């Protein structure tokens, strides 16, 4: 087969260890590195000193990201291969063999590089994804609060469409701090909900038993976690 790169390195990455295989002028050299930043810098220096033309590794979970970040910052050429594609080719048994196999495939141009966005785009994508997960988690927790209220015979959701609005949060906060008078709670209504104080008061007449207290202690824990 045609040799595309004369000097290549294959990396088999794990959570705490990296097995590396350098193929240079037909000779193979094996090294092992940790995944701490100082070890990754040592890996980068080793690749640079050996004038490595291209480095490849599998897209294994999120373990490839810190390695890619360091090599990218140090201007070391590196590509990420699809793990399923590489694993679909037989011949690997150990970490050393894995790294050697990746290097062999890379040397002959048999690894299709996955698209990796620029660093700024990756950072923005991580931020957007994290924000999305927080919004979704917040919605799930307010749904749990709604179930707690229903279990305590509080029909707030029947009068207020969004219990996480200003009126809903004000009422829930007042109940958590010990207020049980439906009229006083209804008086906390904001905006157009002031016209619904009568039915709002009826919806806030719940159980006054021990179960009611247990429900609302749970509700308080959830609410504090969302608003702190």
C-alpha positions in Angstrom: 0.0 0.0 0.0 1.0 3.6 -0.6 2.7 5.3 2.3 1.2 8.7 2.8 3.2 9.9 5.9 6.7 8.8 6.7 6.6 9.9 10.3 3.3 9.2 12.2 2.1 8.6 15.7 -1.0 6.6 16.8 -2.4 7.3 20.3 -4.6 4.9 22.2 -6.2 7.0 24.9 -7.8 6.2 28.2 -8.9 8.2 31.2 -5.5 8.2 32.9 -3.1 6.8 30.3 -2.1 7.3 26.7 -0.2 4.6 24.8 1.7 6.1 21.9 3.3 4.4 18.9 5.7 6.4 16.6 6.5 5.0 13.2 9.5 6.7 11.7 11.5 5.4 8.7 10.0 1.9 9.2 11.0 1.8 12.9 8.5 1.7 15.7 8.9 3.4 19.1 6.4 2.9 21.9 5.9 5.4 24.7 3.4 5.8 27.5 2.1 9.1 28.9 -0.3 10.3 31.6 -3.2 12.6 31.0 -2.3 15.4 33.3 -1.3 18.7 31.5 2.4 18.3 32.2 2.4 14.8 30.7 0.5 16.1 27.6 3.1 18.8 27.2 5.7 16.1 27.3 3.8 14.2 24.7 3.7 17.3 22.5 7.5 17.8 22.9 8.2 14.2 22.0 6.1 14.5 18.8 7.8 17.8 17.9 11.3 16.5 18.5 10.6 13.4 16.3 9.2 15.7 13.5 5.9 13.8 13.5 4.0 14.7 10.4 0.6 13.5 11.7 -0.9 12.2 14.9 -4.2 10.3 15.2 -6.4 9.1 17.9 -9.9 7.8 18.4 -12.8 9.9 19.4 -13.2 8.0 22.7 -15.9 9.7 24.9 -14.5 13.1 26.1 -11.0 11.8 26.8 -9.6 13.0 23.5 -10.5 16.7 24.2 -7.7 17.7 26.6 -5.2 15.9 24.4 -6.5 17.6 21.3 -6.5 21.0 23.0 -2.8 20.7 24.0 -1.6 19.4 20.6 -3.7 22.0 18.8 -2.2 24.8 21.0 1.3 23.5 20.4 0.7 23.4 16.6 1.2 19.6 16.4 -0.8 18.2 13.5 -3.5 15.8 14.8 -6.7 14.2 13.5 -9.5 12.5 15.3 -10.7 9.2 13.8 -14.1 7.7 14.1 -13.8 4.9 16.8 -16.4 2.7 15.1 -14.5 2.9 11.8 -11.2 2.0 13.3 -12.6 -0.8 15.5 -14.3 -2.2 12.5 -10.8 -3.3 11.2 -9.6 -6.4 13.1 -6.1 -6.9 14.5 -5.9 -5.1 17.9 -5.5 -6.9 21.2 -3.7 -4.6 23.7 -3.2 -0.9 24.3 0.2 -1.1 22.6 -1.2 -3.0 19.7 -4.1 -0.5 19.5 -1.7 2.5 19.2 0.4 0.6 16.7 -2.7 -0.3 14.6 -3.8 3.4 14.6 -0.3 4.5 13.5 -0.3 1.8 10.7 -3.7 3.0 9.4 -2.7 6.6 9.6 0.6 5.9 7.8 -1.3 4.6 4.8 -4.0 7.3 4.8 -6.7 4.9 5.9 -8.2 7.1 8.7 -10.9 9.5 7.7 -10.6 12.5 10.0 -13.7 13.6 11.8 -14.6 17.3 11.6 -13.5 19.2 14.7 -14.7 22.8 14.9 -12.2 25.7 15.8 -11.6 26.2 19.5 -13.9 29.3 19.7 -16.8 27.3 18.1 -16.1 24.3 20.5 -16.2 26.6 23.5 -19.4 28.3 22.3 -21.0 24.9 21.6 -20.1 23.6 25.1 -21.7 26.7 26.6 -24.9 26.5 24.6 -25.3 22.8 25.4 -24.7 23.4 29.1 -27.2 26.2 29.2 -29.7 24.0 27.4 -29.3 21.2 29.9 -29.8 23.7 32.8 -33.0 25.0 31.2 -34.3 21.5 30.8 -33.4 20.5 34.3 -35.1 23.6 35.7 -38.3 22.7 33.8 -38.2 19.2 35.2 -37.8 20.4 38.7 -40.7 22.8 38.4 -42.8 19.9 37.1 -41.8 18.0 40.3 -43.0 21.0 42.3 -46.3 21.0 40.4 -46.7 17.3 41.4 -45.9 18.2 45.1 -48.5 20.9 45.0 -51.2 18.6 43.6 -50.4 16.0 46.2 -51.0 18.6 48.9 -54.4 19.6 47.3 -52.9 22.9 46.1 -54.4 23.6 42.7 -52.2 26.5 41.8 -51.5 25.1 38.3 -55.2 25.3 37.5 -55.2 29.0 37.9 -51.6 30.0 36.9 -50.3 28.7 33.6 -46.7 29.0 34.7 -46.0 28.4 38.4 -42.4 29.6 37.8 -43.6 33.1 37.0 -43.6 36.1 39.4 -46.9 35.2 41.1 -46.2 31.5 41.4 -42.7 32.0 42.8 -44.0 34.6 45.3 -46.7 32.3 46.6 -44.5 29.3 46.8 -41.8 31.3 48.7 -44.4 32.6 51.1 -45.8 29.0 51.8 -42.2 27.7 52.3 -41.7 30.5 55.0 -44.9 29.4 56.8 -47.7 31.3 55.4 -50.9 29.2 55.1 -53.7 31.8 54.9 -55.2 31.4 51.3 -56.3 35.1 51.2 -52.9 36.4 52.1 -51.3 34.1 49.6 -53.8 35.2 46.9 -53.0 38.8 47.7 -49.4 38.2 46.3 -50.8 38.0 42.8 -49.1 40.1 40.2 -50.5 41.8 37.1 -53.6 40.4 35.5 -53.8 37.6 38.1 -55.0 40.2 40.6 -58.4 39.9 39.0 -58.4 36.2 39.9 -57.7 36.6 43.7 -60.9 34.8 44.7 -60.4 31.7 42.7 -56.7 31.9 43.5 -57.5 31.8 47.2 -59.7 28.7 46.6 -56.9 26.9 44.8 -54.5 27.6 47.7 -56.7 25.9 50.3 -54.8 22.7 50.8 -54.3 20.1 53.4 -53.2 21.2 56.9 -52.1 17.7 58.0 -48.6 16.4 58.7 -48.6 15.1 55.1 -49.0 18.7 53.9 -45.9 19.7 55.9 -43.9 16.8 54.5 -44.9 17.7 50.9 -43.9 21.3 51.4 -40.6 20.6 53.0 -39.8 18.6 49.9 -41.1 21.4 47.7 -38.9 23.9 49.7 -35.8 21.9 49.0 -36.5 21.8 45.3 -37.5 25.5 45.1 -34.4 26.7 47.0 -32.2 24.6 44.7 -33.7 26.3 41.7 -33.6 29.9 43.0 -30.3 29.9 44.8 
